[in-house]
Amino acid sequence: MSILAEKSYKFAIRIVKLNAYLTDEKKEYTLSRQLLRSGTAIGALVSEAQYAQSKADFINKLYIGLKEANESRYWIRLLRDCDYLNDSMANSIYSDVEELIKILTSSINTSKEKNNDHR
């Protein structure tokens, strides 16, 4: 399993557990559902990319994963700023999504460079 696949899977687990906390403890259902959708989509897209039909398909799947990671970052910030997450909780998961964004961006850029080298 690649570092990206492993980290995105572990992030999805954190998101599922965070969703349970938000719905059970904070009785927050709308924002947490949005985060659940975007946060778990990242790993699913990374997994899909591993079986891409082409280099362009691979890059596209990772790019969609990057968009989902950016959306997740937005929901985490909003949940923190609406006082559903304390700073410690928000900062911990926020740093995870920031790391995923960096890895995804690097993977996309590397794949694009390799794709251009083969033309």
Secondary structure, DSSP 8 states (H G I E B T S, - for coil): --HHHHHHHHHHHHHHHHHHHHHHTS---HHHHHHHHHHHHHHHHHHHHTT-SSHHHHHHHHHHHHHHHHHHHHHHHHHHHTTSS-HHHHHHHHHHHHHHHHHHHHHHHHHHHHHHHT-
